[in-house]
Amino acid sequence: MGRKTKKTAKGQAPPTHSDKAPLTQSDKAPPTQAEPAQGPEQGNVNTSAAVPELSKSARKEVAELITSLLEVCSKPPESGNKELEDYPEINGLVEKIRNIQSVLALPSRNREDGFPTFLKWLNDNGVDTSALEITQFPQYGYGLKGTRDLKESEKLLQIPRKLMMTVDSAKQSPLGALIKEDKILQVMPNVTLALHLLNEKLNPQSFWKPYIDILPSSYLNPLYWSSEDLQLLNGSPVKGDAINQYRNIARQYAYFYRLLQKQPDSMTQLYVKQCFTFDNYRWAVSSVMTRQNQIPARDGSRATLGLIPLWDMCNHCNGIYTSDYNTEQDACECFCLKDFEAGQQILMFYGPRSNGEFLVHNGFVYPDNEHDRLCLKLGISKSDPLYTQKSDLLSKLSLAPQRAFYLHLGRFPVDGDLMAFLRVFCMDEGVLTEKFSGEVSAGQLEALKDEDSETNNQNDEKVWTFLQTRANLLLKTYPGSLEEDEAVATRQDVPETQRMAAQLKVGERKILLNTIDYADKKKASLKSSE
């Protein structure tokens, strides 16, 4: 089977209502985003020690806090900034739960100590690791280093299905009965995989123990950030994404805590019931967010999700997809993105994600991200007298009257969908009636997406003026200056969260400044053509 440049969908985040989320990082982050080298490493349950238990009064208190947490998290989220207002209450309840559950913390483990056993486990199960080794890189953390020169397109790794943790293996595990019973698990495979990982982590005889033992003990995604850390994101739309993710995971935790406590004690292999702490669930969710990939189900009838050992330790760089699934060998194959010299770090492309997506779902920001973009939420007010006509035209463009768009890094910050929306948004009754009443041809709709097409110069001037004004307003919401953020992003004497937040905002500010300049040039071009 030859090389293909279509990679399996890497690292999706557990959703709340549907299976959708961004591709994410495998093991550790590129510059300014590495998992901290210091700090305790969590390990597996000590088989010679009894699992600690909470007292009856502590269990009662946790149950009451869980009820309150589920109630707060289940309220329909408000729109705009109000959706963030319940974060302090949610965070307060979670911190109380974490404090009570601190006695259930798992024994610490040195992650690096597990590498030899992990590599032996891979070798014993047919994986050739002779071309690489696990090494710690400055500013990256652990990654893969070539032991010899490697050529572009050369096969680097082949990981068989039997080594992967998948939704299918979860169904064959002690969680199988629970998955059959619970409708949420049936429609949220990401969460199923997280619970599977945690149950195996707590199983001292797990087949995947060598793999689980070398996973990071914690992550730098915002699920691990303090309330003070989140304030570093002020001005950025990513702050809302981070808080919404926290809210979703808190609600999931409360729901599954209740579900697990209802399971009979006779399910002795359901280890997760005995130690289902918020910290353990956060770890499992974060591990899955940063590692999971879509692979074909064993029967080939559908896609499923899986964790792919060793392959998931490659760090990110710009490029193209260079992984594929070999159905004949029933294995994931990874090919070299470019030529790598012996001793050089082997990198792969995670996907065209923004730095905001990388931060929320991976815990890193990539300074040289060619695919960076800034989320821009727009909507047509229902009080607009032309709301019905504009909404009808937008529906023909397959665009909703309220939705998120993106401003992109680079020469062309405005994509076709945003251009079409802004043109409709700015239309007056005369333009709507004259050009877009009745039947609208496919050519007319495509022209709305093309910023160089001649639709209506007066309307286009409104478009660029609106976009310029909006970008200026968004710039003003960022505290401090671009220069201050640039300085913090390069400092090594500040916390990693502070550097990441600064680097994120540097990229977002530059996108907005570029958009303002671009809109100004487009307005000048329109005037010169009159």
Residue pairs with C-beta under 8 A, 6 or more apart in sequence:
1 324
1 326
1 327
1 328
1 329
1 333
3 153
3 155
3 322
3 324
3 333
3 335
4 324
5 320
5 321
5 322
6 321
6 324
7 321
7 322
7 323
7 324
7 348
7 349
7 351
8 293
8 294
8 295
8 323
8 324
8 325
8 332
9 23
9 293
9 294
9 351
10 23
10 24
10 26
10 291
10 292
10 293
10 323
10 350
10 351
11 22
11 23
11 24
11 25
11 26
11 289
11 290
11 291
11 292
11 293
11 350
11 361
11 362
12 19
12 20
12 21
12 22
12 23
12 24
12 190
12 289
12 292
12 294
12 305
12 361
13 21
13 22
13 24
13 190
13 245
13 289
13 360
13 361
14 21
14 188
14 190
14 191
14 194
14 248
14 249
14 252
14 285
14 288
14 289
15 21
15 188
15 190
15 248
16 248
16 251
16 252
18 187
19 187
19 188
19 189
19 190
21 190
21 289
21 361
22 351
22 353
22 357
22 360
22 361
23 350
23 351
23 353
23 357
24 289
24 290
24 291
24 350
24 353
24 357
24 358
24 361
24 362
25 33
25 290
25 315
25 316
25 350
25 358
25 361
25 362
25 363
25 364
26 290
26 291
26 311
26 312
26 313
26 314
26 315
26 316
26 348
26 350
27 141
27 142
27 143
27 216
27 290
27 291
27 312
27 313
27 314
27 315
28 34
28 35
28 140
28 141
28 142
28 143
28 216
28 313
28 315
28 364
29 35
29 140
29 141
29 220
29 315
29 316
29 358
29 362
29 363
29 364
29 365
29 366
30 139
30 140
30 315
30 316
30 317
30 364
30 366
30 367
31 139
31 140
31 366
31 367
32 139
32 364
32 365
32 367
32 489
32 496
32 499
32 500
32 503
33 220
33 358
33 359
33 362
33 363
33 364
33 365
33 366
33 496
33 500
34 139
34 140
34 141
34 220
34 364
34 496
35 141
35 216
35 218
35 219
35 220
35 363
36 218
36 220
36 496
37 136
37 141
39 217
39 218
40 108
40 217
41 108
41 109
41 110
41 111
41 216
41 217
42 106
42 107
42 108
42 109
42 217
42 218
42 283
43 106
43 107
43 108
43 109
43 213
43 217
44 106
44 107
44 109
44 201
44 202
44 203
44 204
44 206
44 209
44 212
44 213
45 51
45 106
45 107
45 201
45 202
45 203
45 204
45 271
45 275
46 107
46 204
47 204
49 107
51 274
51 275
52 103
52 104
53 104
53 274
54 62
54 100
54 101
54 103
54 104
58 100
61 100
62 97
62 100
62 101
62 257
63 261
65 93
65 96
65 97
65 100
66 97
66 254
66 257
66 258
67 254
68 93
69 90
69 93
69 94
69 97
69 250
69 251
69 253
69 254
70 251
70 254
70 255
70 258
72 86
72 89
72 90
72 93
73 90
73 247
73 248
73 250
73 251
73 254
74 251
75 86
77 83
77 244
77 247
78 85
83 240
83 243
83 244
84 239
84 240
84 243
86 247
87 227
87 230
87 243
87 246
87 247
88 227
90 246
90 247
90 250
91 227
91 246
93 250
94 250
94 278
97 278
98 277
98 278
98 279
101 277
101 278
101 279
104 275
104 277
105 277
105 279
106 275
106 280
108 217
109 213
109 217
111 142
111 213
111 214
111 215
111 216
111 217
114 210
114 213
114 214
115 134
115 214
117 210
117 213
118 210
118 211
118 213
118 214
118 309
118 310
119 129
119 134
120 210
121 210
121 211
122 129
122 163
122 309
122 310
123 129
125 160
125 162
125 163
126 160
127 157
127 158
127 159
127 160
127 163
127 310
128 157
128 158
129 157
129 310
130 147
131 146
131 147
131 148
131 150
131 156
132 144
132 145
132 146
132 147
132 156
132 157
132 346
133 144
133 145
133 147
134 142
134 143
134 144
134 145
134 214
134 313
135 142
135 143
135 144
135 145
135 345
136 142
136 143
137 143
137 145
137 315
137 345
140 315
140 345
142 313
143 313
143 314
143 315
143 345
143 346
143 347
144 310
144 313
144 314
144 315
144 345
144 346
145 343
145 344
145 345
145 346
146 340
146 341
146 342
146 343
146 344
146 346
147 342
148 342
149 339
149 340
149 341
149 342
150 156
150 336
150 339
150 340
150 346
151 336
151 339
152 336
152 337
152 338
152 339
153 322
153 335
153 336
154 335
154 336
155 333
155 334
155 335
155 336
156 334
156 335
156 336
156 346
157 310
157 311
157 332
157 333
157 334
158 326
158 329
158 331
158 332
158 333
158 334
159 308
159 309
159 310
159 311
159 331
159 332
159 334
160 329
160 330
160 331
161 295
161 298
161 306
161 330
161 331
163 208
163 211
163 308
163 309
164 295
164 306
164 307
164 308
164 309
164 332
165 193
165 196
165 197
165 200
165 208
165 211
165 306
165 307
166 193
166 295
166 304
166 305
166 306
166 307
167 189
167 192
167 193
167 196
167 304
167 305
167 306
168 297
168 298
168 304
169 196
170 176
170 179
170 192
170 193
170 195
170 196
171 179
173 196
173 199
173 200
174 199
174 267
174 269
174 270
174 271
175 192
175 195
175 196
175 199
175 270
175 272
177 267
178 185
178 195
178 259
178 263
178 270
179 185
179 186
179 192
180 186
182 259
184 191
184 255
185 191
185 192
185 195
189 304
189 305
190 288
190 289
190 292
190 305
191 252
191 256
191 285
193 288
193 292
193 305
193 306
193 307
194 281
194 284
194 285
194 287
194 288
195 256
195 272
195 284
197 212
197 284
197 287
197 288
197 307
198 272
198 276
198 280
198 281
198 283
198 284
199 270
199 271
199 272
200 206
200 207
200 208
200 209
200 212
201 212
201 280
201 284
202 271
202 272
202 274
202 275
203 209
203 269
203 271
206 212
208 309
211 307
211 309
215 287
216 287
217 283
218 224
218 283
218 286
219 283
219 286
219 287
219 290
219 363
220 363
220 364
220 496
220 497
220 500
221 286
221 289
221 290
221 359
221 360
221 361
221 362
221 363
222 229
222 230
222 233
222 242
222 243
222 245
222 246
222 359
222 360
222 363
223 245
223 246
223 249
223 282
223 285
223 286
224 282
224 286
224 363
225 242
225 497
229 495
229 497
229 498
229 501
230 239
230 242
230 243
232 497
232 498
232 501
232 502
233 239
233 242
233 501
233 504
233 505
234 477
234 478
234 479
235 477
235 478
235 479
235 505
236 356
236 478
236 501
236 504
236 505
236 508
237 356
237 374
237 375
237 376
237 377
238 356
238 359
238 360
238 375
238 504
241 356
241 360
241 375
242 359
242 360
245 360
249 281
249 282
249 285
250 278
252 281
252 285
253 278
253 281
253 282
256 276
256 281
257 276
260 270
260 272
260 273
260 276
261 273
263 270
263 273
267 273
272 280
286 363
287 307
288 307
289 361
289 362
290 312
290 361
290 362
290 363
291 307
291 308
291 312
292 305
292 306
292 307
293 305
293 306
293 307
293 308
293 332
294 303
294 304
294 305
295 303
295 304
295 305
295 306
295 308
295 325
295 332
296 302
296 303
296 304
296 325
296 327
297 303
297 304
298 330
300 327
308 332
311 323
311 332
311 334
314 334
314 346
314 347
314 348
315 345
315 347
315 348
316 347
316 348
316 349
316 350
316 358
316 364
316 366
317 337
317 347
317 348
317 349
318 349
318 368
318 369
318 370
318 371
319 337
319 338
319 347
319 348
319 349
320 337
320 349
321 349
321 351
322 334
322 335
322 336
322 337
322 348
322 349
323 332
323 333
323 334
323 335
323 348
324 332
324 333
324 335
325 331
325 332
325 333
326 332
326 333
334 348
336 346
337 347
337 348
337 349
340 346
350 358
350 362
352 371
353 369
353 371
354 369
354 371
354 372
354 373
354 374
354 375
354 406
355 365
355 366
355 369
355 372
355 503
355 504
355 507
355 508
356 374
356 375
356 504
356 508
358 364
358 365
358 366
358 369
359 365
359 500
359 504
363 500
364 500
365 500
365 503
365 504
365 507
367 489
367 503
367 507
369 409
369 507
370 409
370 410
371 409
372 408
372 409
372 507
372 511
373 406
373 407
373 408
373 409
373 511
374 406
374 407
374 508
374 511
374 512
375 404
375 405
375 406
376 404
376 405
376 406
376 407
376 418
376 470
376 474
377 402
377 403
377 404
377 405
378 402
378 403
378 404
378 405
378 421
378 422
378 425
379 401
379 402
379 403
380 387
380 390
380 391
380 394
380 401
380 402
380 424
380 425
381 387
384 390
385 429
386 427
386 428
386 429
386 432
387 401
389 429
389 432
389 436
389 437
390 401
390 424
390 425
390 427
390 432
391 401
393 424
393 432
393 436
393 440
394 400
394 401
394 420
394 421
394 424
396 440
396 445
397 417
397 420
397 421
397 424
397 445
397 448
397 449
399 417
399 420
399 421
399 424
403 421
405 415
405 417
405 418
405 421
406 415
406 418
407 413
407 414
407 418
407 471
407 511
407 512
407 515
408 414
408 415
408 511
409 507
409 510
409 511
409 514
410 514
412 518
413 511
413 514
413 515
413 518
414 422
414 451
414 467
414 515
414 518
416 449
416 450
417 449
419 448
419 449
419 450
419 451
419 463
420 445
420 448
420 449
422 463
422 466
422 467
423 448
423 455
423 459
423 460
423 463
424 448
425 463
425 466
426 459
426 462
426 463
426 466
427 436
427 459
428 459
431 456
431 459
435 444
435 455
435 456
436 444
447 453
447 455
448 455
451 460
451 522
457 526
457 529
457 530
460 522
460 526
461 523
461 526
461 527
464 519
464 520
464 522
464 523
464 526
465 519
465 523
467 515
467 519
468 515
468 516
468 519
468 520
468 523
471 512
471 513
471 515
471 516
471 519
472 512
472 516
474 512
475 509
475 512
475 513
475 516
478 485
478 505
478 508
478 509
482 506
482 509
482 510
482 513
485 502
485 503
485 505
485 506
485 509
486 502
486 506
488 494
488 498
488 499
488 502
489 499
489 502
489 503
489 506
490 499
491 499
